[in-house]
Amino acid sequence: MPNPVISIQDVYKSFEIGEKPTLWQRMIGRKDTRRTLEVLKGVDLDVSPGEVVAVIGSSGSGKSTLLRCINKLEVIDSGRILVNDHLVGYRERNGALAPESARETARKRTDIGMVFQHFNLFMNKTAVENVMAPLLDVKKLSKATARSLAEPALALVGLQDRMANYPSRLSGGQKQRVAIARAMAMEPSVLLFDEPTSALDPELVGEVLAVIKKIALTGTTMMIVTHEMQFAREIADRIVVMDGGLIVEQGAPESVFGNPRHSKTRALLRRSGLLATPETEALSVVDDDIEDET
Amino acid sequence: MEFIQNVLGVFPSLIRAIPVVAQLAIGAMALALSLGLLVALARLSQNWILRTIATVFVEILRGTPLLVQLVYIYFVLPVIGIQLDPISAGIIGLGLNYAAYLSEVYRTSILAVDSGQTEAALSLGYTPTKALWRIVIPQSFKIALGPIGNYFIAMVKDTALTSVIAVSEILKTANTVNAQTFQTVEIYTAAALLYLALSLPLSRLVIVLERKARARA
């Protein structure tokens, strides 16, 4: 068995909610009302080379946070995450994690592609400039080389005739496809998708999912956080169900969708209409609001 | 009619002050634009010493009148051995004062750029510093352009304050001509019109630049 591309080991993560009162506020008697919200409560997960893992779960289950911890967009409290056998953003010192240099973290992140819910295309750059930017700024390639990589990447996502468009002149689906091309052009060993279709109009979801599927077929290792159950079922080698900061169920799509064991999984599938149920509540479709997760 | 002719008649004596105003405004703006950016970055820095120094700088320069600052630079600094010619003192005084205001424009513009831009850059392997310079700051300039233009127009008019430190700009020149000719109404009307003639095209220019910047996105 080859070493996993991503190895998440007993990861805990909490957020502090509210602001620390200033000295002045404390003097006039304001209390410290900060609360700690535990988002990840001991998550273990390995992703093998070439594997496509879809993470599903209701809003607030911690699935987006887990994804963002992998490339250290979020700092973990404890545990460790290895990408290709290396810690990202930390150094191990006497068994404890200490932050490493920003330069070192940046170097490791080039190997981890990420696609965001809100696309995050560079607004002042055209489609092709968006794909070229990290090739020029990070990989230090020549302009000609960067272009020769960016153009096929955009062609792969079907945007060869939109290269000179600024993001404001692209549809949501087109923006997300540029974002995918931008991440792919860096040739990362793993791609992370953070709810790639949640911000899209329903009629644009298909084109983005088709592109992701196409990339999955090339054998790229992927971890996808999504609300698109049907898509997860079609594309993933493994489904991971999260709830309350923990993985509550995982397995092959046919077993998780066909024979869900955990009540949360069943509730999730019922809401997506993927699980027939005798209960009358299933007839009134509960609207599963897809909200931004922090 | 005769009044208008008289006003027009004193214009040529004021026109020679325009290169001085241009020198002051452009020099001070160059100083304010570059120093303002450094101050803004210091205020956004993780380092509390830098942050404190920058905050103190901004509060002092925003909290005291520009007129007092100019007088201080020109008349007080020589006491500790720093002797400046009037134009240099004017450029430094205006430049420092506007740097304080522009630093706030930059700071809020940088904060106004969506944090997703930084996250995307970081995920692609930019260091935080590189993400700031290559991705965030270029976008913040677009947001800052309008306010910067407004401050530049204000600065052109504030060059009048340097008349008190013996810079031969428009107002000082008008004072001199007035002392010789006693055409008080005509000369100061002409001076006011000259300021207007400088600032109106500038405000048009700001609008055009803003429109251009908006089109490119």
Contacts between the chains, C-beta under 8 A, distances in Angstrom:
chain1	res1	chain2	res2	distance
A	71	B	122	7.8
A	71	B	123	5.7
A	73	B	119	5.8
A	73	B	122	6.7
A	73	B	123	6.8
A	102	B	127	4.9
A	102	B	128	5.6
A	102	B	129	7.4
A	103	B	127	5.7
A	105	B	127	8.0
A	106	B	122	7.4
A	106	B	125	5.0
A	106	B	126	6.3
A	106	B	127	4.4
A	106	B	130	7.7
A	107	B	125	6.8
A	109	B	122	6.5
A	109	B	123	6.0
A	109	B	124	7.2
A	109	B	125	4.8
A	110	B	124	7.1
A	110	B	125	3.4
A	112	B	123	7.2
A	113	B	123	7.4
A	113	B	124	8.0
A	114	B	120	7.8
A	114	B	123	3.9
A	116	B	116	6.3
A	116	B	119	6.9
A	116	B	120	6.5
A	116	B	123	7.9
A	118	B	116	5.5
A	119	B	116	8.0
A	120	B	114	7.6
A	120	B	116	3.9
A	120	B	117	6.2
A	120	B	119	6.3
A	120	B	120	3.7
A	121	B	120	7.5
A	122	B	117	6.4
A	122	B	120	7.2
A	122	B	121	7.8
A	122	B	135	5.8
A	122	B	139	7.8
A	123	B	114	8.0
A	123	B	117	7.1
A	123	B	139	6.1
A	123	B	217	5.6
A	124	B	138	5.7
A	124	B	139	5.1
A	124	B	142	7.0
A	124	B	216	7.2
A	124	B	217	5.9
A	133	B	124	7.7
A	133	B	134	7.4
A	133	B	135	7.7
A	134	B	121	7.8
A	134	B	124	3.9
A	134	B	125	6.2
A	134	B	126	7.0
A	137	B	126	6.3
A	137	B	130	6.3
A	137	B	134	5.2
A	138	B	124	6.2
A	138	B	125	4.2
A	138	B	126	6.0
A	138	B	130	7.7
A	139	B	125	7.9
A	166	B	216	7.2
A	166	B	217	5.4
A	167	B	217	7.7
A	168	B	217	5.5
A	179	B	120	7.7
A	182	B	124	7.1
A	183	B	123	7.7
A	183	B	124	7.3
A	186	B	124	6.2
A	186	B	125	7.0
